[in-house]
Amino acid sequence: MSSSTERTVFIIDDDPDIRSSMRRLLKTVGLQAELFATAQDFLRREMPKSPSCLVLDMRLPGMSGLEVQRNLIEAGMNIPIIFITAHGDIPMTVKAMKSGAVEFLTKPFRDQDLLDAIEQALQRDQVARQQHNAIAVLQERYRSLTAREREVMGLLVSGMQTKQIASKLGTSDITAAVHRGHVMHKMQAGSPAELGRMAEKLRLPTDGRS
């Protein structure tokens, strides 16, 4: 797991006292905080490569918290969000949570409730990054396959044996076995079942269609 020093908590709140208070709180648990008075300032910030989350005030000058959340989603920036507000209502909370918010805290909230929500958000982001990186590795392996090897992979994960693959492709058993070996080696799969799981993660057809 990443160390606390590699994890960043972004805070957007137009109240400087609240921003400073949250920075001090996060420092007590070894977390780095970056503070923003406006959503526009935050949206210009390039996202870090390490786990991060956003503590977002619902009511901000120029752009509401829900608008910030929508802009982030539309930009493909899936940073976990913890909403804070002094004027929460149920419809607002439901809308935020349906759009993927981790938590919705009403001011004044307990310090521990905020810390718990932040830890949950950071862990969620770390898992998402690990999954994204794993998919990227599989995609790179899949790109290394030739067109015929991709065809063989599709037939293999559909449950076909080497003889059936050879018959389907109109090749010899030996040629089909060679292609199968190349697929298993390049994809670094230890078994057809593992190859099938890779195909699912890559969202490839697993019914023999190329």
N, C-alpha and C positions, 0 to 999 in steps of 0.2 A: 504493500500500500504506500502511496505517496506520503511524504512527511508533511507536517502541518505547514512548514515554511514554503512548500510548493503549491499550496492551495490558496486561492484568492476569493475573498468575499467582496463583491461590489455592492455599494450602498448608494441608493438614490433617494435623497430626502431634502426638501428645500429648507428645513430647519437646521441651521449649523450646530446648535446645541445637541440635537438628537444624533446628527452624524458623528460628532466628537464623542458622545457618550457610547455609541455603538463601537467606534474604533477602540476606545479604551477597554470595553468589555471583551472584544475579540482578542485584543493583545494579551489578556489574562490567560487565554487558552492557546496562545501561540499561533493565532491565525492572522494573516495579512489582510488588511482592508484597504480598498480604494474608494474614496468618497467623491460623490458627484451631487451638485445642487440641482442640476437639470437633466432630464432624459436625453436631450440633444447632445450634451457633453459626453454622456456614457455611450451613446450610439456611434460616436466618432472613434471610440476606443477599440483597437483591435483585440480580439479575444485571445486569451493565453492558451498555450498548448496543454497546460496542466488543469486538474479539476478546479472548477469555480462555481459560484452561484451568485444570485442577485437578490438583495433585500430591497424591495421596491415599494415606495410610498404610493398609495392608491391615488391621492390627490396631489398633482404637481402643476406648476405653472406651465402653460403652453401645451402640455400633453399628459393625459391621464395614464395611470398605471396600466389599465387595460389596453390602451392604445400602444403603449410601449411593448406590452406582451404580444400584441398582434403584429407589430412591426418586426419583432424578433423572430416570430414564427414564420412570417412571410419571407424573411431574409435567410431562413434555414439555420438560425442560431438557436440551438436547443438548450440554452442555459437554464438550469432549474431556478424557479422564482419563488421567493417568499414575500407575500404581500403584507404590508403593514398599513393600518389606517386608524384614524380617530373617528371615522364616520362610516363604518361598515354596515352593510345591509345584506340580507339573505340573497336576493337576486344577484348582487354584485359578487358575493362570495361564490355562489354556484357557477357563475360565468367564468370566474378566474380559475376555479378548480377544474372545470370541464376542459379548459384550455391547457391544463397540465401543471398548474401551480402546485408547489409542494405543500404550502401552508398559508393560512390567512389569519394574521394576528391583529387583534384590536387593541389600540393603545388605551391605557397603559398595559403592557404585557410584562410577564415575569422574565427576567434575564435568562433563566434556565429554559424557558419555553422557546425563546429565540435561538439559544445555543443548540438545543435539541433539533430544531427545524433546520438550522444551518448544517449541522452534521449529517442529517438525513439527506439534504440537498447535495452536499459534497459527495457523499457516498453514491448517490444516484448518478451524478455526473461522471464519477470515476468508472462505474460499471458501464455506462453508455459509451465512454471513450474506449474502454477495453474491447467492447463488442464491435465498435466501429473499426478499431485497428485490426481485429481478428478478421473481419470481413475484407478489409483492404488487402491483407496478406493472401487470403483465398482468391480474391479477384486477380491479384498479380500472378498467382500460380496458374489460374485458369487461362489467363492471357498467353501463357507460355505454351499451351497446347496447340497443336496443328488442327486444322478443320476436321480432319479424319479422326484425330484423337478425341476431339470434343464430341463427335458423333458416337464413338465407341463408349465414351463416358456416359452419354445419355442412355445408351442401350444397357450398359452395365448396371447403372443405378435403377433401371426399370426392372431388374431381376434376371436378365438374360445371362446364360452361361456362355463360355467362349465359343462352343460349337454353334449355338444359336446366333451369336453375333457374327460369326464367319458366314453363316448361311444368309443372314439378313443383308450383309454387305457384299456378298458374292466373292469372298476371299477364302484363302485356305485357313485351316485351324491355326497353323503356325503364325501366319500373318496377323490374325486376330489376337493371338496370344501375345505377340510382340507389341501390338498397339495397346493392349490392356496393360502390359507391364510398364510401358511408357507413361500411361495415364496415372497409374498407381504411384509411380516414382515421382513424376512432376507435381502431382497434387499432394504428395507425402501422406498418402492414405494407407493405413495398415490393413484395411479390409474393405470389401464392397459396402458393408454397412456404414463404415466411417465415411466412405466416399459419398454415400447417399445422404448422410447428414451434412456434408459439405455442400452438396447440390441444393439441399433445402435452404441452407444459409445464403447461398448465392441466388436463390429463387429460380433455379433452373427447372425445366420440365423433368419429371421423374417417371414419365410413362413411355419413354423410348423415342419421343419426338425431339428432333435436333433444333 
